[in-house]
Amino acid sequence: MSIAPWRSAIARALHRNRSLVYARYLQLATVGENNRPANRTVVFRGFLEDTNQLKFITDARSDKVDQIQKQPWAEICWYFPNTREQFRLSGCLSLIDDSHPILQPARSKIWQELSDAARLQFAWPHPGKPRVDKPEAFEPSPPNPAQPMPNFCLLLLEPEQVDHLELRGEPQNRRIYYRNEQQEWSTQEINP
């Protein structure tokens, strides 16, 4: 597998925005059952080893899981304030739950890298359902830090197109990266 040409631009942006904790937050849009967009903020967790797939996490009980299972196409929009850059990556999402044997090591590794507070949220009541009125429901026993909970999913985005807009400069710069059927990337400079 070769590293996609857009990866160096994202690595540079992450490095130049490293002082901003929220630079790892981005917007993920999926398609709901009603064919309308559904957008939310997720945290970038790095790239899956030896791939160009971006890693995120989600709860199998969340609405986005049903959306992804019905329609895996998605787009992320990622803005870096210090460098005034925007990346829009579109492609297919894959959900890695406890039934995917090949990627279990990657799923376990990301679970183990989470903070105790982040892992605890997977033991909370069902997300998106009516609020549970018992405070103790949000104070469960800490999950096993070595073994992912069954509802913990690794979420992977396999980009097919990347739109990189640099808002600094006159004129601004914009390029599109495309992946063809042979999995080769090409780059085209376009008008901002």
C-alpha positions in Angstrom: 0.0 0.0 0.0 1.3 3.4 -0.9 0.6 6.5 1.2 -1.8 8.8 -0.5 -0.4 12.2 -1.6 -3.0 14.1 0.6 -1.7 12.4 3.7 1.3 14.7 3.9 -0.9 17.8 3.7 -3.0 16.5 6.6 0.1 15.6 8.6 1.4 19.1 8.1 -1.9 20.7 9.1 -2.1 18.5 12.3 1.4 19.4 13.2 1.0 23.1 12.6 -2.3 23.1 14.6 -1.1 20.8 17.4 -1.5 23.5 20.0 -5.3 23.3 19.5 -6.8 20.3 21.2 -9.9 20.7 19.0 -7.9 20.4 15.7 -8.5 16.6 16.0 -12.3 17.2 15.9 -14.1 17.1 12.5 -17.6 16.8 11.1 -18.8 13.5 9.8 -21.9 13.5 7.5 -23.9 10.4 6.7 -27.3 9.9 5.1 -30.3 9.1 7.3 -33.2 6.8 6.5 -35.1 9.8 5.3 -32.3 10.5 2.7 -31.4 13.7 4.6 -27.9 14.5 5.8 -27.0 13.7 9.4 -23.9 15.5 10.7 -22.0 15.2 13.9 -18.5 15.9 15.4 -16.1 13.0 15.8 -12.5 12.7 16.9 -9.7 11.7 14.5 -7.9 8.8 16.1 -5.1 8.4 13.5 -4.8 6.2 10.4 -5.2 2.4 10.4 -1.8 0.9 10.1 -0.5 0.4 6.6 -3.6 2.0 5.0 -5.0 5.5 4.2 -8.1 4.8 6.3 -9.0 7.3 9.0 -10.0 5.9 12.4 -12.8 7.1 14.6 -14.9 5.4 17.3 -18.6 5.0 17.8 -21.2 3.3 19.9 -23.0 0.5 18.1 -26.3 1.7 19.7 -26.0 5.2 18.0 -28.2 6.3 15.1 -25.2 6.7 12.8 -24.5 2.9 12.9 -27.9 2.2 11.3 -27.3 5.0 8.8 -23.9 3.6 7.9 -25.2 0.0 7.5 -27.9 1.2 5.1 -25.6 3.7 3.2 -21.9 3.6 3.8 -21.0 6.7 1.8 -20.0 9.6 3.9 -18.0 12.8 3.9 -16.0 14.5 6.6 -15.2 18.2 6.7 -12.1 19.2 8.7 -11.0 22.8 9.4 -7.6 23.8 10.8 -7.9 27.3 12.2 -4.1 28.1 12.6 -3.3 27.3 9.0 -6.8 28.2 7.6 -7.1 24.9 5.7 -10.2 22.8 5.0 -10.2 19.2 4.0 -13.3 17.4 2.7 -12.8 13.6 2.4 -15.5 11.5 0.9 -15.6 7.7 0.8 -17.1 4.6 2.4 -17.3 3.9 6.1 -16.7 0.5 7.7 -17.9 -0.5 11.1 -15.6 -2.8 13.0 -17.5 -4.5 15.9 -16.8 -7.7 17.8 -17.8 -9.8 14.8 -14.9 -8.7 12.5 -12.1 -11.1 13.4 -9.4 -9.6 11.1 -9.5 -6.1 12.6 -10.0 -7.1 16.3 -6.4 -6.2 17.2 -7.0 -2.6 15.8 -10.3 -2.4 17.6 -8.8 -3.6 20.9 -5.8 -1.2 20.5 -7.9 1.9 20.1 -10.1 0.8 23.1 -7.0 0.5 25.2 -5.7 3.9 24.1 -8.9 5.6 25.3 -9.1 7.5 28.6 -11.1 5.9 31.4 -13.7 8.6 31.0 -14.1 7.9 27.3 -14.4 4.1 27.9 -17.0 4.7 30.7 -19.4 6.4 28.2 -19.8 3.1 26.4 -21.3 1.7 29.7 -23.9 4.6 29.9 -27.5 4.1 28.9 -28.5 3.8 25.3 -27.5 7.0 23.4 -30.4 8.9 21.7 -33.1 7.4 23.9 -35.1 9.2 26.5 -33.0 10.5 29.4 -32.6 8.0 32.2 -33.6 9.7 35.4 -31.3 7.8 37.7 -27.9 9.4 38.3 -26.3 6.1 39.1 -27.0 5.0 35.5 -24.2 7.4 34.5 -21.9 6.1 37.2 -21.4 2.5 36.1 -18.5 0.3 37.1 -15.5 1.1 34.9 -15.3 -1.2 31.9 -12.3 -3.6 31.5 -9.6 -1.4 29.9 -8.1 -4.4 28.1 -11.3 -5.8 26.5 -13.7 -3.6 24.4 -17.3 -3.6 25.3 -19.6 -5.3 22.7 -21.1 -1.9 21.7 -17.7 -0.3 21.0 -17.0 0.0 17.3 -13.9 1.1 15.4 -15.1 3.3 12.5 -13.0 3.5 9.4 -13.3 5.9 6.4 -11.7 4.8 3.2 -11.4 8.1 1.1 -12.0 8.1 -2.6 -11.7 11.9 -3.0 -10.1 14.6 -1.0 -10.7 18.3 -1.5 -8.0 20.5 0.1 -8.6 24.2 0.3 -6.0 26.6 1.6 -7.7 29.8 2.6 -4.5 31.8 3.0 -3.0 33.6 0.1 -4.3 35.6 -2.9 -5.6 33.7 -4.7 -6.4 30.8 -2.4 -5.2 27.4 -3.4 -7.4 24.3 -3.9 -6.6 20.8 -5.1 -8.6 17.7 -5.5 -7.1 14.2 -5.0 -8.9 11.3 -6.8 -8.5 7.6 -6.4 -9.1 5.5 -9.5 -10.2 1.8 -9.8 -6.6 0.7 -9.7 -6.3 2.4 -6.3 -3.9 5.1 -7.7 -4.2 8.7 -6.7 -4.1 11.7 -9.0 -4.1 15.4 -8.1 -5.7 18.3 -9.9 -5.3 22.0 -9.1 -8.7 23.7 -9.3 -10.1 27.2 -8.8 -10.9 28.0 -5.1 
